[in-house]
Amino acid sequence: MIVPLLQSTNPILTPQADPSANSDLTEEEIESRADQLLETCVKFGAQSGIYTNTRLNRKIRDERKRLESLHEDDLYEPTIELAFDRQIDELIDAADLNEIEKIIWRLWIAGFTGKRISEMLGIKRRVVKQRLRIAKRHIRAAYLQGPYAGWYEVYLSEVNRVSRWPNRHNP
């Protein structure tokens, strides 16, 4: 037996002959029905601008790969975000970027692609690519000359140092 699509018990999918039939609904019910309609009709994807939880998690992982992470267990989330933003601001100031490079760098850090940045700013993708390359070079140089310069190499040399007793701590 084939059941037609429009004979659903879902109030969103049932056609209404008279629009005033739902006039006894409260604003909250109307909003919830509108949300249900959006959930069923909106297509998720890169072109829609709406990200699923998986895509957001992937963007967060990619961002963590680009910048060094903070491992402060005693800090709560707003403090970490503030420290992260301050570190980005310090790197940008130390790199002495011009305004367009600052804007492109911040958009790239936020997770936008070169194509999307070029569309937003109204400039060619080649220009965005070139400015981003210049900004990366300047920021890398500023980071390597910053207050923590050389500490990562010291850490790596200590971690990779050959031990006298290689299996002493492994059971």
C-alpha positions as CSV (number, residue, x, y, z in Angstrom):
1,M,0.0,0.0,0.0
2,I,1.5,3.4,-1.0
3,V,1.0,6.2,1.4
4,P,1.1,9.7,-0.3
5,L,3.6,12.1,1.0
6,L,1.0,14.8,1.8
7,Q,-1.0,12.5,4.1
8,S,1.5,12.9,6.8
9,T,0.6,13.6,10.5
10,N,3.4,16.1,10.6
11,P,1.6,19.6,10.7
12,I,4.4,21.1,8.6
13,L,3.8,18.7,5.7
14,T,0.0,18.8,5.7
15,P,-1.4,21.5,3.4
16,Q,-3.6,24.2,4.9
17,A,-6.5,25.5,2.8
18,D,-7.0,28.5,5.0
19,P,-3.9,30.3,6.4
20,S,-6.0,31.7,9.3
21,A,-6.5,28.1,10.5
22,N,-3.3,28.4,12.5
23,S,-4.1,31.8,14.0
24,D,-4.6,30.2,17.5
25,L,-0.9,29.2,17.6
26,T,1.3,31.1,20.0
27,E,4.5,32.8,18.8
28,E,6.6,30.1,20.3
29,E,4.7,27.4,18.4
30,I,5.1,29.3,15.2
31,E,8.8,29.7,15.8
32,S,9.2,26.0,16.6
33,R,7.4,25.1,13.4
34,A,9.5,27.5,11.4
35,D,12.6,25.9,12.9
36,Q,11.3,22.5,12.0
37,L,10.6,23.7,8.4
38,L,14.2,25.1,8.2
39,E,15.6,21.8,9.5
40,T,13.8,19.8,6.8
41,C,14.3,22.2,3.9
42,V,17.8,23.8,4.4
43,K,20.6,22.0,2.7
44,F,23.8,21.9,4.7
45,G,27.1,22.3,2.9
46,A,30.0,24.6,2.1
47,Q,27.9,26.7,-0.3
48,S,25.1,27.4,2.2
49,G,27.4,29.0,4.8
50,I,25.8,26.7,7.5
51,Y,28.3,24.3,9.1
52,T,27.5,21.0,10.6
53,N,29.1,20.0,13.9
54,T,31.6,17.8,12.1
55,R,32.7,20.6,9.8
56,L,33.1,23.0,12.8
57,N,35.2,20.4,14.7
58,R,37.4,20.0,11.6
59,K,37.9,23.7,11.3
60,I,38.9,23.9,15.0
61,R,41.4,21.1,14.5
62,D,42.9,22.8,11.4
63,E,43.2,26.1,13.3
64,R,44.9,24.3,16.2
65,K,47.4,22.9,13.7
66,R,48.3,26.3,12.4
67,L,49.0,28.0,15.7
68,E,50.7,26.7,18.8
69,S,48.2,25.6,21.4
70,L,47.8,26.8,25.0
71,H,47.9,24.2,27.6
72,E,46.7,26.1,30.6
73,D,44.5,23.8,32.7
74,D,43.6,26.4,35.3
75,L,42.2,28.9,32.8
76,Y,38.6,28.9,31.7
77,E,37.4,29.4,28.1
78,P,37.1,33.2,27.9
79,T,40.6,33.6,29.3
80,I,42.1,31.2,26.8
81,E,40.3,33.0,24.0
82,L,41.6,36.3,25.3
83,A,45.1,35.0,25.5
84,F,44.8,33.5,22.0
85,D,43.5,36.8,20.5
86,R,46.3,38.7,22.3
87,Q,48.9,36.4,20.9
88,I,47.6,36.8,17.4
89,D,47.5,40.6,17.9
90,E,51.1,40.6,19.1
91,L,52.3,38.5,16.2
92,I,50.5,40.8,13.7
93,D,52.0,43.9,15.4
94,A,55.5,42.3,15.4
95,A,55.2,41.3,11.8
96,D,54.4,44.8,10.7
97,L,51.7,43.9,8.2
98,N,49.8,46.4,6.2
99,E,46.0,46.7,6.5
100,I,45.1,44.4,3.7
101,E,47.5,41.7,4.9
102,K,46.1,42.0,8.4
103,I,42.5,41.5,7.1
104,I,43.5,38.6,4.9
105,W,45.5,37.0,7.8
106,R,42.6,37.3,10.3
107,L,40.1,35.9,7.8
108,W,42.4,33.0,7.0
109,I,42.9,32.3,10.7
110,A,39.1,32.4,11.1
111,G,39.0,29.5,8.6
112,F,38.0,31.1,5.4
113,T,39.5,29.8,2.1
114,G,41.4,32.0,-0.3
115,K,38.4,31.9,-2.7
116,R,36.0,33.0,-0.1
117,I,38.3,35.8,1.1
118,S,38.7,37.1,-2.5
119,E,34.9,37.1,-2.9
120,M,34.4,38.9,0.4
121,L,37.0,41.6,-0.3
122,G,36.3,41.9,-4.0
123,I,39.9,41.3,-5.1
124,K,41.5,38.6,-7.2
125,R,42.3,35.2,-5.8
126,R,45.9,35.5,-7.0
127,V,46.3,38.7,-4.9
128,V,44.9,37.0,-1.8
129,K,47.3,34.1,-2.3
130,Q,50.2,36.4,-2.7
131,R,49.3,38.6,0.3
132,L,48.7,35.6,2.4
133,R,52.1,34.2,1.5
134,I,53.7,37.5,2.4
135,A,51.8,37.6,5.7
136,K,52.8,34.1,6.6
137,R,56.4,34.8,5.9
138,H,56.4,38.0,8.0
139,I,54.5,36.3,10.9
140,R,56.8,33.3,10.8
141,A,59.8,35.6,11.0
142,A,58.2,37.6,13.9
143,Y,57.5,34.4,15.7
144,L,61.0,33.1,15.3
145,Q,62.4,36.4,16.7
146,G,59.8,36.6,19.5
147,P,60.2,36.1,23.2
148,Y,60.0,32.3,23.0
149,A,62.4,31.9,20.1
150,G,64.6,28.8,20.5
151,W,62.6,27.2,23.3
152,Y,60.9,24.8,20.9
153,E,64.2,23.5,19.6
154,V,65.4,23.1,23.2
155,Y,62.3,21.1,24.0
156,L,62.8,18.9,21.0
157,S,66.4,18.3,21.8
158,E,65.4,17.2,25.3
159,V,62.6,15.0,24.2
160,N,64.6,13.3,21.5
161,R,67.7,12.9,23.6
162,V,69.0,9.3,23.8
163,S,68.5,7.8,27.2
164,R,71.1,5.7,29.0
165,W,68.4,3.3,30.0
166,P,65.9,3.3,27.2
167,N,63.5,0.7,28.6
168,R,63.8,1.7,32.3
169,H,60.4,3.4,32.6
170,N,58.5,1.1,30.2
171,P,57.1,-2.0,31.8
